[in-house]
Amino acid sequence: MKNKINAYKVAAQEAAKEENAGEYSAAAHRWRTAYFLATNSAESDWCHARAQGCYLRATRAGHIPRKSTFEIDFRNFMEAAE
């Protein structure tokens, strides 16, 4: 369990750095990783919200292509395995 907590913290910290640097596509992927590593609902809710925001910014910037509606694309993104 301790390794999962550490992995979550590393992923979340890296995601925050990428988001702050404006690297929204990379940040969305990293937040998704942190989401799956989260050990409680507060962490998973936070990571989901951050991933959604970064994914939206990345699609608006053209870094992630739109295939359908935002909701469907984001759901598929979150369900995709890394």
C-alpha positions in Angstrom: 0.0 0.0 0.0 2.9 2.4 0.8 4.3 2.0 -2.7 0.9 2.9 -4.2 0.7 6.0 -2.0 4.2 7.0 -3.1 3.4 6.3 -6.8 0.2 8.4 -6.5 2.1 11.3 -4.9 4.8 11.2 -7.6 2.2 11.1 -10.4 0.1 13.9 -8.9 3.2 16.1 -8.4 4.4 15.6 -11.9 0.9 16.2 -13.3 0.7 19.5 -11.4 4.1 20.6 -12.8 3.0 19.8 -16.3 -0.3 21.6 -15.9 1.5 24.7 -14.5 3.9 24.6 -17.4 0.9 24.6 -19.8 1.6 21.0 -21.0 -2.1 20.1 -20.8 -2.0 16.9 -22.9 0.8 15.4 -20.8 -0.8 16.7 -17.6 -4.1 15.0 -18.5 -2.4 11.7 -19.0 -0.5 12.1 -15.7 -3.6 13.1 -13.8 -5.3 10.0 -15.3 -2.5 7.9 -13.9 -2.8 9.5 -10.5 -6.5 8.9 -10.6 -6.0 5.1 -10.9 -3.4 5.2 -8.2 -5.5 7.3 -5.8 -6.1 5.5 -2.4 -9.3 7.4 -1.4 -12.3 9.1 -3.0 -11.1 12.6 -2.3 -7.8 12.0 -4.2 -9.6 10.2 -7.1 -12.2 13.0 -7.4 -9.5 15.6 -7.4 -7.5 13.8 -10.1 -10.6 13.2 -12.2 -11.4 17.0 -12.1 -7.8 18.0 -12.9 -7.6 15.4 -15.8 -10.9 16.8 -17.2 -9.7 20.4 -17.1 -6.4 19.6 -18.7 -8.1 17.4 -21.3 -10.4 20.2 -22.2 -7.6 22.7 -22.5 -5.6 20.3 -24.6 -8.5 19.7 -27.0 -9.2 23.4 -27.3 -5.5 23.9 -28.2 -5.7 21.1 -30.8 -3.2 18.9 -29.0 -5.8 16.1 -28.5 -8.0 15.5 -31.6 -11.8 15.5 -31.1 -13.6 12.4 -32.3 -17.0 12.9 -30.8 -18.5 15.1 -28.1 -16.2 16.2 -25.3 -18.0 14.1 -22.8 -17.7 10.9 -24.8 -14.0 11.6 -25.8 -13.1 12.3 -22.1 -14.9 9.2 -20.9 -13.0 7.1 -23.5 -9.8 8.8 -22.5 -10.3 7.9 -18.8 -11.3 4.3 -19.6 -8.2 3.8 -21.9 -5.4 1.7 -20.4 -1.9 3.1 -20.4 
